[in-house]
Structures are given as C-alpha cells and as structure tokens.
C-alpha cells in the first residue's frame, strides 16, 4: 500500500519536472526557432525530468521521506531509464538528425543513423579501457559498465566547466579588469567601419559597371543565345584588359570585407564593455563586484586544494558536514544534537549544491545554444545538450556522494554498485586543475591583447 | 563610374533565411555557391535602370546592405548594427517560407530599422510590439521576400502563400516568393522581376523626385478634413503626401 502511495508521489513529481523541462525548452532555448520535430522536445524534457528525479531521491534519502524499499526500487528504475536514454535513444536520434540534414543520404536515413549509432557505441565501449574503473567480476551488460563510462565523460565535463567557471566568474564580476572605454573611442571606431564600407562600395560599383559594359559589349559581338549564354560570355576569358582588373579588385574587396568584419566585432565588444562599466556603477553591479572578490579567493583555494590532493595522493575521507560538526564540537566546545543537525545541514548543503549546479548548467547551455545554433542545426544541438545535461547530472550524483555523511552514502553505493569512487574524485581534481590553469592563461592572453588593438592608429 | 547617383537599401531578416544568397543573385545574376554566416554587414551593388524603356531612363547604383544577425542579439550587437541604419532609402524584408518564426520576427526587424531613423535621439525604443500606426506613417518603401519556395510541398503551398499575403499587407508592401538557388524566378519579364523593378523605381523616386513634387501637396490636416467632408475624396496614403519630418533621411 505504502509502495503505491510512494510511487504516485514519485510519478507526480516526475510529471512536474517534465512540464518544467518542456516550458524551459519552449520559452528559453527555442524562442527564436520553430519546433517542427516534437520528438526533440519530448526527449529533452524526459532527460531533464529523470535527471531531476535522481536529485529528488537523494533529498528524500536525507530527509528519510518515503519507504526505504520503495526508494531503492525507484532508484534502480530511474537509473535504468536514464541509462537507456543516454546510451541508446539520444545518440541514435542525434545520428538520425545529422543524417537528415545531409541531402545525399536522405533516402536511407535509418540505415545510416544505425551505422552512426554503432560507431558511437564502439567508441563509448573503448572509453572504459584505459581507466581503472571496474572490478573484473561484472558482466558485459550490467549497469556498472554503462554507468562507469557515462561517469567518466560526465566528470570530465563537470571538471572542465567548473574550472573555467571558477576562473571566469571573478573575471567577469570584478570591475578591476574592465578596460576604460569612452564614447569617443566608439565613435572613432564606427567612423572607421563606415569608411571601410564606403571603400568596399566604391570598388563594387566599379566591378558592377565593368561587368555591365562587358555584358553589353558581349551581346553585340558574340550574339549569345539564351540566358546562360549571356552569362558565359561575361565570365569566360573575354579579350580586353578588364578581366584581370576584376580579379584584382575582387581581392582588394575580400581584404576590405575581412577588415570590416573585424571592425564590427571590435565595435560590438566596445559597446558591451561600455554597458558593463555602466552596470558596475549601479547598486547591483557593486554587489557583484564585491562577490567577485570572494569568488576569486574561493577559486584560488580550490586550485590549491586540488593540487594538494593530487600531489599528496589524498582523497577526502570525511565529508564537510561531519568535519564541520567535529570541529565545532571538539574545538569550540559547543554541544548539540549531532544526528539531528547533521541531517538538516547536509540537506541544506546538498540542496544548495544541486540547485546551483542545475541552474548554472541550464544557463550555460542556453548561452551556448544561442551562440552556435542556426535554423538547420538546432535539433542536433539541442539533443547534444540533452546528452551533456544527462551525463552531467549522473556524474553529479557520483560526486555528491562525497559531500554526504556516511549513513546517506549507502544507497548510492548500493545502487550504483562497486564503482571506484575515489578514481572519479581524483580524475575530477586533475581535469579541474588543468581547466582552471588553462583558463587563466587564456584569459590573461585575451586581456593583454585587447588594449593593444585599440592603441593602434 | 562613381558619378552615378545612388540609393541605399537594407536587406533584413533572421539568420539562415537566405539574405546573402538573395543579394548575390540580385547583384551578380548568379547563384551563390558557398553561403556562409554573415558577420557584421556585407554590401553589394546593383546597377538599375530607372524607368527602363522610357525617354527618362537613367541609371542608378542600388547599394544592398545585407545586415547579419538575429533579432534576439545582445544589445551591444544591436547598437553596433544601428550604425548601418543611417539614411536608408528602402528596406527589403526577407523571411523563410518554411519557418514561421522568421516571418513573425520581421515585425521586430522593421521596428529596429525604422525606429532608428525616425527617432534621431539615438535611443533604441523597441518594446517589440507591433504598431500599425508606425507603418501607416512610414515613408520608406518596403518589400517582403519569401525564400526557399522549392522546399514547400505542393499541398501546403496555398496555405503558406495566404499567410505571406497577409504579412505583406501588414507592411503595406509588395511581396515576392522565390528560391535563391534558381535564377529563373527573377528572369527578365517575369512578374517577380517586374515587382522588383517597380520597388527599386519607387525607392529612387522617393529619394530623388519626391522633394520637387512635394511643395504642391496639402498638409495632412487638410487632407483629413477634406476626406471627412467630401465623400469620395482620395485617400492620403495613396498619394504619398508625407509630412516634412520624414524627409530628413539623407
């Protein structure tokens, strides 16, 4: 009986998450495009719903809501469904939509998408070989095999995003790094842009006029027949000195067009910087600037800790909650009910981690999507994002285990089987360090290069 | 060569609708082989004979400014784009017949370009709402072009074309539907080519000839009073008797 009640609660929450994913897709991601294939929207929402359900189950674990056996059952079921989606459905549909875009292969779409999926499965399987993630006693098609590989990919993604985010966040928040931009700079650049456009126009006028006179002359001399004959008489090597002129002018025009593109991008950059300067003078901007200082300290600390972990081959044995409580009880002498408080504090901590990581990921995905998608590739990109999101959330579950006290870790260990969790943490530290250091280098170079561009006359 | 007079026409629309292919087709009578993303603005020039075939025939340069980007771009990109909207003489609005959103976005595109011209304070006042009043008063000729006609299946063609007819009527503009990879849609003598020619002629007229004719027209108040008092008095809009403020585009 209680199982039925629990199941109905779970299903209701899943439907809620599904609805949220659907709305997010329509309002945020696809607001400039038309949804022609509803399959894409359904897959995205389903992935989102099942990922959120996993987090919900963790929270229920901590708060001891629902029956323990029904929780276990739902864990297993959820995990199976998610793996099914991430390993079978989404890659297949990605292959299908890629193949649909290519006109040549349109007839045998299904065949080619199956081929693509098999290639994906091959590489996916090979991924497990160089990593010491499994004990050899598991069969081929067990959950552990799939989860371990999904976990590797997901943890790599998480660490890359974390590393870049940890460095980029203080860089964008703090106004210390903002270059000084005046209106005069912007006007000067705009004038240069318009001058370049005028030069392009005058050259194109010459080319158009030359083509027209040649076209008219060609008509008199060759008596061409039909539309294509006229075109041919203009473009094939006609006697006269106008042809080499055209190619020369075309080269000049190409160079000028490249210059105009650069100027356009620089002007947009200056406008963006000017807006940021104005924003930093507002109250909100000052608040974010202040936060930026905190985040930079946090970032430095994290890099330091990651280095220590790798160098001294140390993996944290206790989670922050228990350690914090230990410190307060032992060193500060404050006595309080450890069990009660540890449950609530870990709930709050884990909750915050979950919410911020979901929100952060959705925002990053949206920005990424706007930047690179076009009307042709929007389906493929959304499915790729759904795949990334699913893998990211699965590996969050793997890593969140470290932040929870021992008694709550059991269910994750039980359900996910005997994975080498320590390996994942080590791998996360390594990739985080690499990503953070390369982001620092990259941002430093970009920052140094920018002022020099504007100093040039 | 540069001694001929010129007019400036903007080509606006969402990314991926085919503006670059269209401009290439209009200016060089050839299909664009490798379309790629337009960053910023690309310009091309078409030589047009105004009033072709009549004794008043004169050749003009028509500059087609193909502005890239999407309506939902960051405001810094929009401010940068605004520099191209100065002194515009005509606007071609391009949308994709297979994508309804691109047609809807045309309202926002036209507001972005027109507001820049009519509100010279430099502040982009776009709240995205469509206001028919704006277009009723608009003096800049518009043309609506729908692309990728070949990708619309025969059965859906009627429904799509009805929708685009409404769209063109909203803008008080002519419309052309074609496929940018096939030059025969704009072959000389076809109705599309005639519409295009008429549009360019209208643009040139508004730029160079309207000023001389405008001294004799009545003020807008008079037109309205007469149209109320005298039944059958011709509609002001059709005679293009604009207010003086709209002639500052130069």
Interface residues (C-beta under 8 A of the other chain):
Chain A: X31 X32 X33 X34 X190 X193 X194 X197 X200 X201 X202 X204 X205 X206 X207 X208 X209 X211 X212 X227 X231 X257 X260 X261 X263 X264 X265 X267 X268 X269 X271 X272 X274 X275 X370 X374 X375 X376
Chain B: X1 X2 X4 X14 X15 X16 X17 X27 X28 X29 X30 X37 X39 X40 X41 X42 X43 X44 X45 X46 X47 X61 X63 X70 X71 X72 X74 X75 X76 X77 X79 X80 X83 X84 X96 X99 X100 X101 X102 X105 X183 X187
